[in-house]
Amino acid sequence: MSRRFQRFGEPSSEESSEINISSLIDVVFILLIFFVITTVFVEESGVEINKPRAASQQDLEKNSILIGITPAGQVFYGGREIGVAGVRSTVSRLIRQEEMPVIIQADRSTPTEATVQVLDEAKLAGAKRVFVSTTNDK
């Protein structure tokens, strides 16, 4: 009758050397959900704007509706051109979900008429807070 000796730390033939990672996967998914929920999504206007200067500039909320106006008077939201006529429908659809301020990012070379038209359309859509974005560079 021969005896087999087992060294310390070696798994025996009856033991399984499997690692249970289901709890680790649960923790990873919970962290993923946490970061997705707490992330603030800001949708840019989709146009590079050279903002005018203002001494009375203030920081606004991150969650807002950004509308860009190019020097040629083209109006953009979310990277696509919506035109002045599309401002009212876009703003009313977005503020129906959540009350957000509208920020107009007009280039410093944009005609004042185009900026005022976009401002009027946003107000007519029901936006309570409409702002024009500026820079404080000297």
C-alpha positions, -999 to +999 in steps of 0.1 A: +000+000+000+016+032-011+009+066+003+009+097-018+022+128+000+010+162-010+031+193-007+018+223+011+001+247-013-006+222-040-042+216-048-053+181-042-070+162-070-104+166-052-101+204-049-111+227-078-087+255-088-115+277-102-118+314-093-153+328-090-154+362-106-191+368-107-190+393-078-162+412-095-183+415-126-212+428-106-190+455-090-177+466-124-212+469-138-224+489-108-195+513-113-202+516-150-238+524-143-228+550-116-205+568-140-230+568-169-257+583-147-235+609-130-219+622-163-233+654-176-239+653-213-233+687-230-242+688-266-221+714-285-234+736-312-211+720-337-196+752-351-163+769-342-172+804-329-150+834-323-169+849-294-172+887-287-157+901-255-177+912-224-165+925-190-197+912-173-193+876-183-207+849-160-204+811-160-237+792-167-250+757-161-234+728-180-268+714-190-280+739-215-291+743-252-262+756-273-270+772-306-242+785-328-244+812-354-216+816-380-204+849-395-225+841-426-257+838-404-260+800-405-276+786-374-264+752-360-274+729-332-257+696-324-234+698-355-262+702-381-276+733-396-311+741-384-315+777-397-335+804-380-367+786-388-356+754-370-347+772-337-383+774-323-391+737-329-357+725-316-358+746-284-395+738-277-387+700-280-357+702-257-373+724-230-403+701-229-380+674-215-362+696-190-361+734-184-327+745-196-312+778-205-306+786-242-271+799-249-265+816-283-229+813-294-227+840-321-194+848-338-183+884-333-187+890-371-223+877-371-248+903-382-269+915-352-301+908-371-293+870-372-285+870-334-318+888-326-338+865-348-324+834-331-330+851-297-366+859-306-373+823-319-359+808-286-381+831-265-412+823-287-404+786-282-409+791-244-374+794-232-373+814-200-336+821-199-318+830-231-282+842-231-255+853-256-221+836-250-191+859-248-155+857-237-136+876-211-102+877-229-084+910-229 
